């Protein structure tokens, strides 16, 4: 069974899916990062290339990576047997909802300053953290430089070309941790388009690390 796992904006490849990588079966692929930062359009093409070679399969994606997964399904629905979107950051599909609009309003000025050389690495990290309501990470300079370079090169998770299609182009499961209205509003928008929504309370943003996650995915693949 071909399954392609697409990481979010943090760790990539198997490192982004430690629980699933530990029990990986033949045909499971963990998409590595290509280049400095993720590119949803490019990653959608890479996902489709992997599926095309296997005659189709399932796609599992986390956070920012859900944009690439859904773009892939919209482009070639015949190759995508199912989608599983974990805490999806597909904010194009939930425009107009309160938490999504608040998030975009807070983050847009941060991304707008990404190319400004007068904004230092630590200042950009501070602004990014403030806009997301978190504390800036305390990291060595070289590690912080690498992380911030990735964030500065990232296209924001809106305006990526997702179409609000109804019904969705593939059988879709959405899994959230029920901790942040930003992702719950996005999940609700996907559910309105036909997705099945499962909440794993207390799992936080990395729902793939929760004990029930792999079982929920296997059940979804079985249809």
URWOHU-V628296 format. One record per backbone hydrogen bond with DSSP energy under -1.0 kcal/mol. NH is the residue of the N-H (numbers start at 0). CO is the residue of the C=O. If there is no record, write none. Layout:
# URWOHU-V628296
nh->{NH/NH}
co->{CO/CO}
This chain:
# URWOHU-V628296
nh->{2/3/4/5/12/14/15/16/20/21/23/27/28/30/42/43/44/45/46/47/48/49/50/51/52/55/56/57/58/59/60/61/62/64/65/66/68/69/70/71/72/73/74/75/78/80/82/83/84/85/86/88/90/92/93/96/100/101/102/103/104/105/106/107/110/111/112/113/115/118/123/124/125/126/127/128/129/130/131/133/143/144/145/146/147/148/149/150/151/152/157/164/167/172/173/174/175/183/184/185/186/187/188/189/190/191/193/194/195/197/199/201/202/206/208/209/212/215/216/217/218/219/220/221/222}
co->{26/57/28/59/30/11/12/13/16/17/20/24/2/4/38/39/40/41/42/43/44/45/46/47/48/50/78/1/81/3/83/5/85/61/62/63/64/65/66/67/68/69/70/71/75/56/170/58/172/60/174/62/88/89/90/93/96/97/98/99/100/101/102/103/106/107/108/110/112/115/119/120/121/122/123/124/125/126/127/128/139/140/141/142/143/144/145/146/147/148/155/162/192/82/195/84/197/179/180/181/182/183/184/185/186/187/190/189/171/173/175/176/199/204/205/206/209/211/212/213/214/215/216/217/219}
